[in-house]
Amino acid sequence: MSSEALTPTAYIAEHLQNLNSSGGAQSSVVDFSIINLDTIFWTTLMGFVAVFLLLIAARKSTPGVPGRFQCLVEMLVEMVENQSKSIVNGDRTYIAPLALFVFCWIILLNTLDLVPVDWIFGVNQFIGSFGVHVPHHKIVPTTDLNATLGLSFSVLLLIFFYSIKIKGIGGFLHELVSAPFGAKWYLAPFNLILNLIEYVAKGVSLGMRLFGNMYAGELIFLLIALLGSMWTFNFDLYMLGFVGNVIAGSAWAIFHILVILLQAFIFMMLTLVYIGQAHSHH
């Protein structure tokens, strides 16, 4: 890419391509032959960071006047606990900590979107000067549909787990063919089809919602970066581009903080809602 003439299209394509195991682009929605290494790296790293921060908060918690970090974590724990208590009717021993971890994890994954888009490209070039070739690197895992669908289908597996745990395998299967139209034998196929569609829709919509919002935000950051780099593409409006980049970039970054928190909160809440539905009987 560096040997070719830099164009806006090439610039955006460079920043949106993952570093994967095959060296080529993913050609279909489902392709298990390609592993996005950057997505796996940053997702795993942020997961460990979330666990590390929560462990520090737990170990340093005191009954006295809390510090700012402990106060922040206590507010998060209280918020998640209240939400789980109002949604899930049953044992929340593992559900509330799960929701807290999911919330913190996705916040960290989304926050990577605030890293300036050209920093990673610059790091790749710097590493290349030492003979290590990293052709592409996309730092934000939630702008990769593979990551968001992986998270959402993990939630779907939890729904099945708690449905079977609470209702038993027989009760779960009976619910699949008896709800929502009733337990009549001739309605069983329709009930089964609708329930299967519902489960698939839950998994797909949960992942697509997070992916769509974060991917759109990343595209806007790239367009703002292009605005600040007008001189690179032989335009004479470089001062307008620079001022527009600083003002637009700062404004969008501030607004994007709300998007980051909101998307993490929505994912956590829907996780609790779906698990709460698994606890309820039709």
Secondary structure, 3 states (H helix, E strand, C coil): CCCCCCCHHHHHHHHCCCCECCCCCCCCCCCCCCCEHHHHHHHHHHHHHHHHHHHHHHHCCCCCCCCHHHHHHHHHHHHHHHHHHHHCCCCCCCHHHHHHHHHHHHHHHHHHHHCCHHHHHHHHHHHHCCCCCCCCCCCCHHHCHHHHHHHHHHHHHHHHHHHHHHHHHHHHHHHHHHCCCCCCHHHHHHHHHHHHHHHHHHHHHHHHHHHHHHHHHHHHHHHHHHHCCHHHHCCCCHHHHHHHHHHHHHHHHHHHHHHHHHHHHHHHHHHHHHHHHHHCCC
